[in-house]
Amino acid sequence: MKLNLRVLEISGTWEPNDAERRAAWEVYVELVTRVSVVPLRAEEGLLREALSSLYSLFATTRDVLRQHGPEVAEPKRNGQYNFGYLAVAMLNFGIRPLLARWHPTLEDWENQRPADRSRRDHEQLWPQADEFRATLKDTRHILTAYADLLASACGVPNLLEAIPTSD
Protein backbone atom coordinates (compact mmCIF):
# COMPACT_ATOMS: atom_id res chain seq x y z
CA MET A 1 0.00 0.00 0.00
CA LYS A 2 1.36 3.38 -0.99
CA LEU A 3 0.86 6.12 1.56
CA ASN A 4 1.15 9.84 1.38
CA LEU A 5 0.45 11.82 4.52
CA ARG A 6 1.60 15.12 3.08
CA VAL A 7 0.31 16.99 6.09
CA LEU A 8 3.11 15.38 8.10
CA GLU A 9 5.55 14.90 5.26
CA ILE A 10 5.31 11.13 5.56
CA SER A 11 5.32 9.23 2.32
CA GLY A 12 6.38 5.75 1.41
CA THR A 13 4.80 2.33 1.56
CA TRP A 14 3.17 0.17 4.18
CA GLU A 15 2.18 -3.44 3.76
CA PRO A 16 0.42 -4.25 7.04
CA ASN A 17 0.64 -7.70 8.56
CA ASP A 18 -2.40 -9.23 10.31
CA ALA A 19 -1.49 -7.77 13.71
CA GLU A 20 -1.10 -4.32 12.16
CA ARG A 21 -4.49 -4.63 10.43
CA ARG A 22 -6.17 -5.51 13.73
CA ALA A 23 -4.41 -2.64 15.50
CA ALA A 24 -5.26 -0.27 12.65
CA TRP A 25 -8.94 -1.22 12.94
CA GLU A 26 -8.98 -0.44 16.66
CA VAL A 27 -7.43 3.00 16.18
CA TYR A 28 -9.60 3.64 13.11
CA VAL A 29 -12.77 3.04 15.12
CA GLU A 30 -11.55 5.49 17.76
CA LEU A 31 -10.70 8.15 15.17
CA VAL A 32 -13.94 8.02 13.18
CA THR A 33 -16.17 8.15 16.23
CA ARG A 34 -14.62 11.24 17.81
CA VAL A 35 -14.37 14.95 17.17
CA SER A 36 -10.93 14.09 15.82
CA VAL A 37 -12.44 13.65 12.35
CA VAL A 38 -16.05 14.72 12.85
CA PRO A 39 -16.59 18.50 12.71
CA LEU A 40 -17.48 20.30 15.92
CA ARG A 41 -19.89 23.02 14.90
CA ALA A 42 -19.95 26.31 16.80
CA GLU A 43 -23.29 25.59 18.46
CA GLU A 44 -22.35 22.04 19.47
CA GLY A 45 -20.47 20.63 22.40
CA LEU A 46 -17.72 22.12 24.50
CA LEU A 47 -14.21 22.85 23.35
CA ARG A 48 -12.92 21.24 26.55
CA GLU A 49 -14.65 18.02 25.57
CA ALA A 50 -12.99 18.15 22.16
CA LEU A 51 -9.57 18.47 23.81
CA SER A 52 -10.35 15.66 26.23
CA SER A 53 -11.46 13.42 23.38
CA LEU A 54 -8.25 14.07 21.47
CA TYR A 55 -6.18 13.54 24.61
CA SER A 56 -7.85 10.17 25.22
CA LEU A 57 -6.48 8.97 21.87
CA PHE A 58 -3.06 8.82 23.53
CA ALA A 59 -4.20 6.25 26.11
CA THR A 60 -6.20 4.31 23.54
CA THR A 61 -3.33 4.15 21.06
CA ARG A 62 -0.84 3.19 23.78
CA ASP A 63 -3.18 0.38 24.83
CA VAL A 64 -3.45 -0.84 21.24
CA LEU A 65 0.34 -0.79 20.82
CA ARG A 66 0.84 -2.70 24.08
CA GLN A 67 -1.91 -5.20 23.32
CA HIS A 68 -0.61 -6.05 19.85
CA GLY A 69 3.03 -6.03 20.91
CA PRO A 70 6.23 -5.66 18.94
CA GLU A 71 4.76 -7.34 15.86
CA VAL A 72 3.10 -4.02 14.93
CA ALA A 73 6.43 -2.16 15.11
CA GLU A 74 8.88 -4.62 13.58
CA PRO A 75 11.30 -3.15 11.04
CA LYS A 76 10.28 -3.94 7.48
CA ARG A 77 12.16 -4.39 4.26
CA ASN A 78 13.07 -1.46 2.05
CA GLY A 79 12.30 1.08 4.75
CA GLN A 80 8.55 0.45 4.73
CA TYR A 81 6.60 1.98 7.54
CA ASN A 82 4.91 -0.05 10.23
CA PHE A 83 1.80 0.59 12.29
CA GLY A 84 3.83 1.44 15.40
CA TYR A 85 5.70 4.23 13.65
CA LEU A 86 2.55 5.63 12.02
CA ALA A 87 0.59 5.53 15.30
CA VAL A 88 3.33 7.33 17.22
CA ALA A 89 3.69 9.91 14.44
CA MET A 90 -0.07 10.51 14.55
CA LEU A 91 0.09 11.19 18.28
CA ASN A 92 3.29 13.21 18.40
CA PHE A 93 2.91 15.24 15.22
CA GLY A 94 -0.82 15.15 14.54
CA ILE A 95 -2.35 15.64 17.99
CA ARG A 96 0.32 16.74 20.48
CA PRO A 97 0.93 20.20 18.95
CA LEU A 98 -2.74 21.11 19.37
CA LEU A 99 -2.89 19.79 22.92
CA ALA A 100 0.39 21.38 23.99
CA ARG A 101 -0.77 24.81 22.92
CA TRP A 102 -4.48 24.79 23.64
CA HIS A 103 -4.90 22.68 26.77
CA PRO A 104 -3.16 25.17 29.10
CA THR A 105 -4.59 28.19 27.24
CA LEU A 106 -8.16 26.96 27.62
CA GLU A 107 -7.49 25.91 31.20
CA ASP A 108 -6.36 29.47 32.02
CA TRP A 109 -9.64 30.80 30.60
CA GLU A 110 -11.68 28.19 32.45
CA ASN A 111 -10.05 29.20 35.73
CA GLN A 112 -11.42 32.73 35.22
CA ARG A 113 -15.05 31.54 35.09
CA PRO A 114 -17.28 33.32 37.57
CA ALA A 115 -19.25 30.98 39.84
CA ASP A 116 -22.57 32.21 38.43
CA ARG A 117 -21.67 31.49 34.78
CA SER A 118 -22.11 28.06 33.19
CA ARG A 119 -19.15 26.30 31.60
CA ARG A 120 -20.79 26.58 28.19
CA ASP A 121 -21.58 30.28 28.51
CA HIS A 122 -18.07 31.03 29.74
CA GLU A 123 -16.46 29.03 26.95
CA GLN A 124 -18.53 30.86 24.34
CA LEU A 125 -17.02 34.13 25.61
CA TRP A 126 -13.45 32.86 25.18
CA PRO A 127 -11.68 35.38 22.91
CA GLN A 128 -9.53 32.61 21.38
CA ALA A 129 -12.36 30.20 20.60
CA ASP A 130 -12.34 30.90 16.85
CA GLU A 131 -8.57 30.46 16.64
CA PHE A 132 -8.83 27.20 18.56
CA ARG A 133 -11.59 25.97 16.26
CA ALA A 134 -9.41 26.76 13.22
CA THR A 135 -6.56 24.75 14.74
CA LEU A 136 -8.97 21.93 15.55
CA LYS A 137 -10.09 21.95 11.91
CA ASP A 138 -6.47 21.72 10.71
CA THR A 139 -5.83 18.82 13.08
CA ARG A 140 -9.00 17.13 11.85
CA HIS A 141 -7.62 17.20 8.30
CA ILE A 142 -4.43 15.50 9.50
CA LEU A 143 -6.36 12.86 11.43
CA THR A 144 -8.73 12.29 8.53
CA ALA A 145 -5.70 11.41 6.39
CA TYR A 146 -4.69 8.90 9.06
CA ALA A 147 -8.23 7.51 9.24
CA ASP A 148 -8.24 7.07 5.45
CA LEU A 149 -4.92 5.25 5.62
CA LEU A 150 -6.11 2.97 8.43
CA ALA A 151 -9.36 2.16 6.61
CA SER A 152 -7.37 1.21 3.53
CA ALA A 153 -5.04 -0.97 5.62
CA CYS A 154 -8.07 -2.74 7.08
CA GLY A 155 -9.68 -3.23 3.69
CA VAL A 156 -12.86 -1.44 4.73
CA PRO A 157 -14.72 1.38 2.99
CA ASN A 158 -14.29 4.87 4.33
CA LEU A 159 -16.96 5.09 7.03
CA LEU A 160 -16.64 8.88 7.06
CA GLU A 161 -18.14 9.32 3.60
CA ALA A 162 -21.61 9.23 5.11
CA ILE A 163 -20.80 12.20 7.36
CA PRO A 164 -21.61 15.59 5.83
CA THR A 165 -18.98 18.20 6.54
CA SER A 166 -19.08 21.94 6.23
CA ASP A 167 -15.51 22.32 4.98
Phi, psi and omega in degrees: 000129177272137178233149179212097178258069185307327182300336178241011180055040174250122174214150182158213180230159177210119174246094186292141171276180184297320179296320179294322178296318179295317178295318179299320179298316181298316180288323178302313180301318178296316182296312188282354180250014182235171177296350179304324179233355178257127183302143174254103182287157186304324183271003184248144169058186177243144178296325177301319179295324177297315178298317180297320178297314178296318180299322182295340177297334177297309181296317180299313182293320176301316179299317179297315180298317179294315183299318184271350172069190187298342181300333181274358181232012181296141175300145181241165181293154175053030175069019177299152175282164173230166182301319181303312180298313183296321179294317179293321177296320178301314181293308188284330183248339180267321187250316186306318180302319178296313182295318183298324181277312193269334179300306180291329180294314178292321179300319177301317179294317180300323180292347178266003184291124175295150183300332183269008180248135179290159177302316182296312180299319180293317180297323180293341178269357183298120182298338183260010184301316181295320178295318177298315180299324177295318178294320177299320178297316178298318179295323178299322178296319177298312183289332175293323176297319176296315180300318178300316179298315181294320177299316179298318180297327181277347182075029179247156176291159178291111183286350180278345184298338179277354183263116177288136177240158181262003180229000000 
